[in-house]
């Protein structure tokens, strides 16, 4: 019996397996609205057998987009476009998730396939904001958010979560990792504030905890709430695993259903020794310390590897990213390699394993 292909339920949402698709920016939106590209992208991943497919980082405000071509859900006008996508994802047996975020000082860039440089305000970009007036590496310094602006952010996230539920998303994930705004507040490397949102861990984590509480209160009871955290900045004196565990415990106490454990992205000085499953030890440590499930992500590319992670208790689910871009049917192929029979769409059954039995059809 495969642990990877056992179902799992978060709050009222049952995922058919523990192979989940991590959010991956597509840089293909128009004024925040999804396009046909997103329908095909998300639809193919759902058709490929994943238990949960998570929409890319989706901005709660226009200035929160990573780039001008990033997804957004800051207005009710965005809802209908996403509803078309979630309806199709559900028709393929997968749960639909959305990652809500604000890029903070890492906003206003161009798409990677357009050079991925900083976009100046006069060229379609905008002045970025952050917890403090410290830029990301040599990027322009952001404008430090005033205390009342910070206090308004949980409400903006909650409003976006309500729109997400109306758009048919089963799962909402708060993006507090990879150097974006919520992570910027957590790390002492980017947050040098001296007010209630800075200083020690209690102050630096205040915005995230207030945001999680506001989103949990705003979401319908059946929707699951995830938080993605970077377990470490990979820089001396930065955010680390011990702080991640402490904040994870607080998040679970507020009703967060799962912690999605990643790492890095806050400081260009980071030095990461990449290897298969390099972030799994962080997920294992967080899982051992909290009373909620966790997911693992990062260079998880093989079926046997993913099975070991779940079966061995390192994580309750795995997030697949680049491997799914190369092969949207990764979950179906993994099931075959692990000897698990899974349902295929009838239109694609002739391509399922073993194909020999259907060769004459």
N, C-alpha and C positions, 0 to 999 in steps of 0.2 A: 504494500500500500504506500503510495507516494504522499509525503507530507506537503510537498509543494503544490499538489493538485487537490488538497483537501479544502473544502470551503471554509470561509471565516466570516463572522458577522461583527460589524461595528455598529453599535446602537441598533438601528432598525434596518441596516443595509447589509445584505449578504452578498459577498463576493464569491464567485464560483471556484476560485483558486487563489494562490498567494503570489502569482506572477502579475505584477502591476507595472504599468507604463509610467515612468517618471515624466513630469512636465518638461517640455523642451521648446524653447522659443523658436518660432517659425519666421518671424520678421516679415509677415505677409498680411498684416491687418491694414485697414483703411480707417483712420480716425478712431481706432480702437475696435472697429467692427470686424468680426470674422468673415472670411471669404470662402469661396468654394474649395480653396486649398485646405482650409481647416476641416471642412466636412470630409474630404477625401483622406486627409492625414489621420484624423481621429477615427474615422470610420474603418479604415484599413486596419488600424491597430486593434479595434474592437473585434472586427471580423477574424483577426488572427488568433483569437482565443484568450486574450488577457482577462483577468478578473476585474481589474479597475484600470481605466484610462484617464489620466489627469491632463486637463487642458494646461497649456503653457502659462507661465507667470502672467497674470492678468491684472492690469493696473486699476487701483481704486480711484485714481485721479489722473487727469491728462499729464501733469508734470511727474507722475510716478512711473510713466513708461520708461523702459530701458532705452528704447529708440522710438522715433516717430512712427515706425511701422509695427509697433508692438500692440498686443491685445489689451483691451480695456473693458471695464464694466462699471463706469462711473455714472451712467445715466440709464433710465428705463428704456431708452431707444435701443440699447444694446441687447436687450433680452431676447427678442425674436430670433436674431441671427444665431444665438447659441442654442435656442430651443430646437432648431432644425438639426443641429449636431447631436444633442443629447437624445433626441428621439431615435436617431439612427443607431447610436451607440447602444441604447437599450434594446433595440430590435435584434442586435447581435449577441445578446446575453451578457453584456458587460455592464458594470457600474460606471457612471460618469463622474469625474471629479474636476475641480477647478482650483488652481493655485492663485490666491489673492496676494498681491504684493505692491510695494512702492520701492522704486529703485534708489531714491534718495540721491546721494552724491554720485552714484554710478548711472544716473539717467542721462538723457540727451546725447546718446551715441548713434552712430550709423549702424546698419546691419553688418554682420561679419562679412558677407559677400559684397559689401560696398566699402570695405576698408576698416570698418569698426573703429573709427576715430571719434573724438569728441565733436559734436555738432554745435557750432556757435549759435547763440540766440538769433542772430540776424540771418542765419542760413536754414531756418526751420527748426532750430533747437530752442532751448530755454535755459534760464538760470536754475541750477539745481539747488536742492535744499538738503540739510543734514542736521544731525544733533549738534555739531560744532562746525566751525568754519575751517575745516581741514579737508583738503582734496584727496582723492584716491591717486596715490603716486604723484605724477606731475600733471594730472588733470586740474582744471580750474577749481578753486576752492568754492564750495557751496555756500549759500546763505544759511546762517544758523537759524533754525526754527525758533520762534518765540514760544514761551510756555503755553500761551492759549492756543497756538497752532498745534502744538504737540497734544494738548488735551483734547483737541477735536478729532485727532486721527482715529481713535477707537470707533467713534461714531461713523466715520467714513468707511472703515472696514466692515462694520456691521451692516450698513446700508448696501454695500456691495455683496455681502453674503445673502441678504434678503433677495436681491436681484438674482443671484446665482441659483437660489432655490426655485425662484419663479421660472428660471430658464431650464429647469429640469436636472440640475446637478445634484447628485446624491451625497457627494462628499466635498467639503471645503477644506483646503489646506492653506494655512497662513505661512507665508514665505519669510522666515526669520533666519535665513542662511545666506551664504554666498556673497556677503558684503553688501546686501541691500539694506534698506532703511531700518527695519526692525533689528537686524544684526548690527548695524552701525550704532544703534543705541546700546546694545548689549556689551560691545567690546570697549575696554578702556583705551584701545589704540585709536578709536575714532570718536569716542564720546568723552569730552573733557568738560562737560557742563558742571556747574556748581549748584544748580537748583535741584528740585525734587526728582528730576529725570536724569541725574548724573551722579558722580561720586562712587559709592560702593555698589555692591551687587544689587541691593534692594532698589536703589535709584535707577541704575542702568537697565534693570529688567522690568521696571514699572510699566513702561509703554507696552511691552509685549503682553504682560499679564493683564493689563487693563483692556487691551485689544482682544485677547482670547476670551475674557469674561463678557465683553460686549457682544462678540460674535456668537458665543454659545447662547446668550440670552435671546438674541435676535433670530437664531435659526429655528425652524420647526423641529419638534422633538425627534423626528426620525432621521434627520441629517447628521452624518458623522463629521467630526471636526478633527483635523490633523494639524500638526505643526512641524515644519521642517527646520531643523537646527543644524548649524555647523558646529560639530563637537569641539573643534579647535581652529584657531587662526593659523596654526603652524608658524607662529612668530612668538619669540620670547616676550612675556609680559602681556600677551593678548588673552582673548577668550580661550577657555580650556575645558577639558572633560569634566573636571570637578564642578565648575560653574554650570555646565550643561546639565549635569545630573540634578543639581539643586533646583534649577529652573524647570526641568522636566517634571520633577515631583510637584512643584507648584502648579504647573499647567494641568497635570492630571487631576489635581484637587479642584480645579476650576471647570472640569468637565471635558477636557481634551481627550479624545478617544485613542489616539496613536501618535507616537513621536517618530518622525521620519529623520533618520540620522545621516547627515552628510558632513562635510568639513570644508574649511578654507573659503577663499574668495574675497576676504576683507582687505588684505594688505598685499601689494605686489612683491613684498619681500619674502613671502611664504616659500618654503622649500618642502616639497612633497615627494616622498619616495613612492612612486607609482608601482603597483603590482596588483595582480588579480585580487579582488576583494579587500583592498587596502583600508577601507573604512569599516569593514565588518567588526573588528575589535571594539570600535566605538559603540556600535549598535549593541554588541554583546554586553558591554559595561552598563549602558543605560538600561537595557532590559532587566539586568540583574538588580537594579537599584530602584525600579519603579513598579507600580502595580497596574501597568497598562502595556499593551503590545507595542512593538517597534517595527520599523522596516529598515532594511539595509540597502545601500546603493553604492555604486562605484566599481567599475570594471568587473561586473558580474556578467559573464558572457556565455557560460556553458551550463547545460542542464544539470549535470552531476554536481557541479559547484553550487548551483542554486538549491538543489535538493539537500546538500549537506548543510547549508546555512540554516534552512528551516528545520530540517529533521534534527540537527544538533542543538537547537535551542538558541542559536546566535541571534535570530530575528524571527518575527512572525510572518513576514512577507519580504519579498525582494522587489526592488524597483529596477526595471530594465530601461535603458535609455538608448545609447548609440547602437547597441546590438539590435534593437527593434527597428531602428532606421534602416539598417542593412537588411533586416529580415522581419517584416511586419508579422509574419507567421511564426515568430520565435516560440511563443507558448505552445502552438500545435506541434512544432518540431521537437520541443523539449518533452512534451507528453509522449510522443512516439519513442524517443530515446530512453525514457524511463519506463516504458511498457504500460502506459496509462491510456485507456480509450477515452477520447473526448469527442464531443459533438462538433461537426463541421457544418457550415451552411450547405444546404443541398446543392446550390450552384457550384460548389467547390469540392463536393465529395469525391469526384473522379480523380482529384489530385491528392486525396488523403492516403495514409499508409494503412495496409499494404496496397499499393496501386495495382499490383498484378491482378487482383481479383476483379478489378473494374476495367481492365484494359480493353475488353471487347465491347464495352457499352457504347 
